[in-house]
Amino acid sequence: MNVLLTGGAGYIGSHICNTIVDLGYKVLTIDNLSTGNKNLIPQGVELINSDIADEKAINSILKKNKFDVVMHLAAFTRVGESVREPEKYQLNNFEKAKIFVDTCLKNNLKKFIFSSTGSVYGNLEKNINIKENEPTKPINPYSESKLKFEKYLIKETKKNNASCTILRYFNVAGADLQKRTGLISNPDNLIKAVCEVAVKKREKLIINGNDYKTKDGTPIRDFIHVLDLADIHILVAKSLSKIKENEIYNCGYGVGFSIMDVIKEMNSIIGSEIPIEFGSRRKGDAVYSVADNEKFLQKFNWKPKYNNLKIILESALKWEQSLK
Ligand SMILES: NC(=O)c1ccc[n+]([C@@H]2O[C@H](COP(=O)([O-])OP(=O)(O)OC[C@H]3O[C@@H](n4cnc5c(N)ncnc54)[C@H](O)[C@@H]3O)[C@@H](O)[C@H]2O)c1
């Protein structure tokens, strides 16, 4: 298998690159290093430092190589920033992604896996695990940009007799167990913040609201280990090489943990209590965001390997400790 992956210098993309290389497949990544770091890309993976919307560069890559599948991860991902600078998200995550996919289709590359997000469902305000057919209701420019591109990709792949699999990730967490890569920075990421407090890079953790209608007042999230997510990409890529489809799958474990559950687990890992402070709610935060993952489990007979909060937190903590 030969994969074209955008965003390979980023958190999730670099893990997928490692998994692909570990399995003996080939991958080339396009990344403009806007939020990524080239040191996260494993040896043996070619990095083309280019924007996904640079048609000339993309055309040249596609003419020189024969890829079986595209994994499109490159995007801006920070919800808070998207509220402050919505145009930036519309441009990068939608307009540029359109140019990229059009260029692939023109070059007869017809199999796409797209990294979308569980946040396209918005805030359901009911504590049920979310199925793929739940109506979408994005509540911030980041999620809007991802949903807009999902729709475009489905329309264009159908029109061009091509295939796409849309993966709606829930909360991606954890790090490579060999500490080859991990999350370097993202101000919106809870587990990153918890780890930074645990290693004393940050004084305390501010919890954005403890008056939600949940067991302990803090919101509930479905954390999926980034290595399981990488395996999901491999399964989908293999399947796309055999069948034609346009499908959407939730990627999560179907199990929710509250913010306080995460803190308690980290306290037990480090053997002391991390300092916390309760702040006010953050606008747009969902109360309960947990995937119903039955569709993916059934279709791929998938068995996650790291669906354990302790493993997720320990791997993220070890990565954090390895960052100087
Ligand atoms: N991290 C999560 O929990 C999460 C959840 C749901 C969905 N996703 C999606 O997963 C994907 C990867 O997220 P991540 O957390 O690894 O983010 P990241 O910021 O670590 O990685 C994104 C990478 O894309 C590159 N990039 C951005 N715009 C580019 C462009 N125009 N041209 C070329 N390269 C570009 C960046 O330099 C970076 O290396 C994104 O599409 C994101 O929307 C992430």
The ligand as an ORCA input file, in Angstrom:
! r2SCAN-3c Opt
* xyz 0 1
  N      -6.892     16.066     17.795
  C      -8.169     15.726     17.905
  O      -8.664     15.365     19.008
  C      -9.040     15.715     16.671
  C     -10.409     15.427     16.836
  C     -11.220     15.398     15.709
  C     -10.686     15.624     14.454
  N      -9.365     15.911     14.306
  C      -8.831     16.157     12.951
  O      -7.646     15.404     12.783
  C      -6.767     16.084     11.885
  C      -5.374     16.170     12.503
  O      -5.462     16.866     13.734
  P      -4.215     17.026     14.705
  O      -4.753     17.071     16.089
  O      -3.180     16.050     14.355
  O      -3.730     18.509     14.324
  P      -2.262     19.094     14.084
  O      -2.385     20.574     14.073
  O      -1.304     18.482     15.057
  O      -1.901     18.573     12.627
  C      -2.350     19.191     11.458
  C      -1.176     19.201     10.474
  O      -1.627     19.736      9.224
  C      -0.666     20.686      8.742
  N      -1.411     21.649      7.914
  C      -2.419     22.458      8.302
  N      -2.866     23.165      7.249
  C      -2.128     22.798      6.174
  C      -2.143     23.158      4.800
  N      -2.970     24.099      4.315
  N      -1.253     22.579      3.961
  C      -0.384     21.635      4.432
  N      -0.340     21.246      5.726
  C      -1.211     21.823      6.587
  C      -0.040     21.273      9.994
  O       1.238     21.823      9.778
  C      -0.009     20.059     10.931
  O       1.207     19.350     10.797
  C      -7.412     17.436     11.599
  O      -8.057     17.355     10.358
  C      -8.442     17.587     12.714
  O      -9.531     18.384     12.307
  C      -8.518     15.978     15.393
*
